[in-house]
Amino acid sequence: MKRTFLLLLPLLVLCNVGFAQKSNILKTDIKFQLKNLGIKTGGSFNALQANINFNPDKLDSSSIEASLDVSSINTDNDLRDSHLRSDEFFDVQKYPAITIKSISFKHKSGNNYVGQFNLTIKSQTKQFEIPFIYTTDATSATFKGGLKLNRLDFNVGPKSLVMGNEVSVSIEVQVAR
């Protein structure tokens, strides 16, 4: 079960989709999920920092860079969290952060966008296309998105017959305008 939480890595990618300046993040909800023994299990990450320059009218000059503190992983099980922080999974002593950096953005329709991002986990960088919804009100902007990744592509945990490789990550970030 401990190994199922390796999926948290993709969460960072989603988070990058909708961040504002580090001091202007109002709310984050970064969750991950995978199958362990055929049962869906997961957790969340709680410490995100980001620099966001996202303008839907100027997508060519928009950018998002984010960093997720891997030690903030929370599966509601202290023993499992410690195991996930160990060198067998995330190795937080050597790789304390998951990072994401935007490459480009495209407007799909309405409030729907897609971004190309470089996601780095444990010194492995892979490119992902991440769809997201961008909404605003008078005081804030909200980004909602998600992605799926293979934990083994990032050397997170060993191959396993009981723990799935595919991790689903959902991200919702609200920032001050």
Secondary structure, 3 states (H helix, E strand, C coil): CHHHHHHHHHHHHHHHCCCCCHHHEEEEEEEEEEEECCEEEEEEECCEEEEEECCCCCHHHCEEEEEEEHHHEECCCHHHHHHHHCCCCCCCCCCCEEEEEEEEEEEEECCEEEEEEEEEECCEEEEEEEEEEEEECCCEEEEEEEEEEEHHHHCCCCCCCCECCEEEEEEEEEEEC
